[in-house]
Amino acid sequence: MKRLSRWLGLAFLVCLNAATTPSADLPPVKGGVAIIAHRGGSSLAPENTLAAFRRAMELGVDYVEVDVRQTKDGGLVCMHDSTVDRTTNGKGKVEELTLEEIQALDAGSWFSQEYRGERVPTFQEVLSLCKDKIHVYLDHKEGETEKIWKALREADMLGSVVVYNGVAELQEWKRIAPEVPVMPSLPDRFQRQGGVEMFLKILPAEVLDGNLGDWSRERVAEAHGQGVQVYVDCLGLHDSAPWHKRALEMGVDGIQTDRPDRLVEVLRAEQQTNERMKRE
């Protein structure tokens, strides 16, 4: 019995160590820090539309953040809110409308008449647009995990995506598609010394997310010590050059912004400064 107990204890430790090791590769980025256009860059074009994603591509960013929900009849569409009210000329919950009903709506006029007639894209349309051009930071709002995974597989985009969601939902992603990198926010109770290592025993994530204020240089270093990257959100009042620079000083691996044009300029200036210092 003692020998069996020792064997079971060893097996548990092996499984635990395996569970804490990230198992999927992140998509490669162009520079040292991933530039992530929130909803495609929602200050520059109507969010979650093909127009916004094209604009992000023009800027040369690494990822577009895409919100996905499932319609009444099983379609997958890109929509942040649970209803279409805010960003279209329609009314109602996404889950209570058909794909045809949602695609008949105008998703651009609310932002600017320049985008009048812009439609709510399907997830498949977004993947087709992004393939071989830009990575997808998938915010899985609602919808069957296996259906979304199959859409990624059919579009040959499994190597160009990272998935954001809650802990339980990402555990399901790891069960269904262990080859897909996942990105949770670090829960409040783990935001302390040693918390990252403890959390990774619950969910072996490849990236940790969170608002800029949730992170410090020390916590970023702890994540790196566990082989995990950190993508932070610089949104709202934090979406400006001083805050982008603060994130870079922390050593983060990616920054999500509604103003990717500003972040591109910040990173370009940082690169020029570093090159000049090397020459001097």
Helices and strands as residue ranges (DSSP letters): H 2-19, E 34-37, G 38-40, H 50-59, E 63-70, E 76-78, G 94-96, H 99-103, G 113-115, H 123-130, E 135-140, H 145-154, G 158-160, E 161-164, H 167-176, E 182-183, G 188-190, H 195-200, E 207-208, G 212-214, H 217-225, E 229-233, G 236-238, H 241-250, E 254-257, H 260-279
